[in-house]
Amino acid sequence: MHIFKIVHAVEWAGAVRFGCYKGSEKDRADGFLHFSKAEQLHGTLAKHYRGMSGLLLVCVDAERLGSELKFEASRDGDLFPHLYLPLPLAAVMWTEPIAVVDGEFHLPKQLAAGGG
C-alpha cells in the first residue's frame, strides 16, 4: 500500500541532505507526520495548500514504516495515515512535482497510471 506526503520542494531538499524527513512545522507541532491516501489528495491540497506552488508529491511504501504508522480519524471522520517518527528515505518510492495550472492542482501522471 502506498501513502502520500505533500511537501514543499525546499523542505524536501533538506530531507535528502539529512537522510530523513522530520516534517513540516505543522507536523512537528502536531507530533506526527500527516499523510494522505491517494483518494484523499485532492481534498488535502484544497484544504491546506490552496494558492501554493513549489510542491512535491512523495509516494511512500506504507509497509516499510512499521507500527509507528497509524490510521486515525481526521477530516469528516475519514482515516488518514499519521507517522509518529521521521520518514526514512528508504521508504520513499518516488517524488514528483505537483503542477499548478490556472490555480488548479494537477497530480503527477505516475499516480494516475497506477504508480501509487
Kinemage of the C-alpha trace (Angstrom):
@kinemage 1
@onewidth
@group {chain A} dominant
@subgroup {mainchain}
@vectorlist {calphas} color= white
{ca met a 1} P 0.000 0.000 0.000
{ca his a 2} L 1.207 3.482 -0.849
{ca ile a 3} L 0.562 6.650 1.100
{ca phe a 4} L 1.447 10.192 0.094
{ca lys a 5} L 3.071 13.231 1.635
{ca ile a 6} L 2.739 16.700 0.130
{ca val a 7} L 5.879 18.706 0.825
{ca his a 8} L 7.443 21.986 -0.187
{ca ala a 9} L 10.368 21.299 -2.520
{ca val a 10} L 12.700 23.371 -0.320
{ca glu a 11} L 11.842 21.239 2.736
{ca trp a 12} L 12.360 18.044 0.769
{ca ala a 13} L 15.824 19.164 -0.347
{ca gly a 14} L 16.775 19.347 3.331
{ca ala a 15} L 15.418 15.851 3.941
{ca val a 16} L 17.534 14.466 1.118
{ca arg a 17} L 20.637 16.041 2.684
{ca phe a 18} L 19.857 14.611 6.142
{ca gly a 19} L 18.555 11.189 5.090
{ca cys a 20} L 15.087 11.561 6.605
{ca tyr a 21} L 12.133 13.939 6.589
{ca lys a 22} L 11.235 15.307 10.024
{ca gly a 23} L 8.062 17.004 8.837
{ca ser a 24} L 6.664 20.445 8.256
{ca glu a 25} L 6.159 22.982 11.011
{ca lys a 26} L 2.548 21.731 11.341
{ca asp a 27} L 3.690 18.101 11.530
{ca arg a 28} L 6.160 18.903 14.295
{ca ala a 29} L 3.531 20.918 16.208
{ca asp a 30} L 1.041 18.015 15.971
{ca gly a 31} L 3.627 15.371 16.950
{ca phe a 32} L 3.290 13.275 13.791
{ca leu a 33} L 3.686 13.473 10.015
{ca his a 34} L 0.423 13.923 8.105
{ca phe a 35} L -0.056 11.693 5.054
{ca ser a 36} L -2.944 11.056 2.680
{ca lys a 37} L -4.221 8.053 0.810
{ca ala a 38} L -4.481 8.563 -2.968
{ca glu a 39} L -8.208 9.305 -2.839
{ca gln a 40} L -7.643 11.971 -0.153
{ca leu a 41} L -5.040 14.014 -2.022
{ca his a 42} L -7.344 16.464 -3.811
{ca gly a 43} L -9.131 17.311 -0.564
{ca thr a 44} L -5.844 17.769 1.291
{ca leu a 45} L -4.484 20.061 -1.413
{ca ala a 46} L -7.672 22.131 -1.470
{ca lys a 47} L -7.838 22.488 2.315
{ca his a 48} L -4.188 23.031 3.228
{ca tyr a 49} L -2.272 24.140 0.122
{ca arg a 50} L -4.567 26.480 -1.836
{ca gly a 51} L -2.578 29.196 -3.608
{ca met a 52} L 0.777 27.488 -3.040
{ca ser a 53} L 3.295 26.301 -5.586
{ca gly a 54} L 6.638 24.527 -5.429
{ca leu a 55} L 5.062 21.372 -4.008
{ca leu a 56} L 6.158 17.770 -4.398
{ca leu a 57} L 4.191 14.589 -4.031
{ca val a 58} L 6.144 11.924 -2.152
{ca cys a 59} L 4.974 8.332 -2.611
{ca val a 60} L 5.777 6.103 0.365
{ca asp a 61} L 5.585 2.333 0.816
{ca ala a 62} L 3.479 2.141 3.990
{ca glu a 63} L 4.670 -1.394 4.781
{ca arg a 64} L 8.207 -0.090 5.347
{ca leu a 65} L 7.085 2.205 8.167
{ca gly a 66} L 6.133 -0.378 10.766
{ca ser a 67} L 3.956 0.094 13.806
{ca glu a 68} L 4.566 3.846 14.108
{ca leu a 69} L 2.182 4.374 11.167
{ca lys a 70} L -1.382 4.774 12.427
{ca phe a 71} L -4.617 5.332 10.514
{ca glu a 72} L -6.597 7.811 12.570
{ca ala a 73} L -9.875 9.664 12.153
{ca ser a 74} L -9.499 13.193 10.881
{ca arg a 75} L -11.433 15.261 8.322
{ca asp a 76} L -15.083 14.141 8.303
{ca gly a 77} L -14.146 11.002 10.258
{ca asp a 78} L -12.071 9.674 7.359
{ca leu a 79} L -8.996 7.665 8.354
{ca phe a 80} L -5.717 9.379 7.489
{ca pro a 81} L -2.216 7.902 7.809
{ca his a 82} L -0.117 9.511 10.564
{ca leu a 83} L 3.543 8.626 11.141
{ca tyr a 84} L 4.938 9.052 14.645
{ca leu a 85} L 8.596 9.164 13.648
{ca pro a 86} L 10.679 10.857 10.927
{ca leu a 87} L 10.128 9.491 7.437
{ca pro a 88} L 13.110 7.337 6.406
{ca leu a 89} L 14.040 7.973 2.788
{ca ala a 90} L 14.380 4.204 2.274
{ca ala a 91} L 10.556 4.017 2.394
{ca val a 92} L 10.127 6.532 -0.450
{ca met a 93} L 9.152 5.037 -3.790
{ca trp a 94} L 9.212 8.254 -5.847
{ca thr a 95} L 8.797 12.023 -5.729
{ca glu a 96} L 7.214 14.176 -8.432
{ca pro a 97} L 6.263 17.850 -8.676
{ca ile a 98} L 2.621 18.828 -8.291
{ca ala a 99} L 1.784 21.116 -11.202
{ca val a 100} L -0.397 24.180 -10.767
{ca val a 101} L -2.230 25.362 -13.896
{ca asp a 102} L -4.626 28.307 -13.685
{ca gly a 103} L -4.737 27.881 -9.913
{ca glu a 104} L -5.683 24.184 -10.107
{ca phe a 105} L -3.501 21.349 -8.813
{ca his a 106} L -2.598 18.544 -11.204
{ca leu a 107} L -1.253 15.402 -9.611
{ca pro a 108} L 1.618 13.541 -11.292
{ca lys a 109} L 0.651 11.231 -14.139
{ca gln a 110} L 2.554 8.473 -12.366
{ca leu a 111} L -0.193 8.422 -9.718
{ca ala a 112} L -2.989 8.107 -12.278
{ca ala a 113} L -1.083 5.389 -14.129
{ca gly a 114} L -1.118 3.139 -11.062
{ca gly a 115} L 2.327 4.147 -9.830
{ca gly a 116} L 0.952 4.902 -6.415
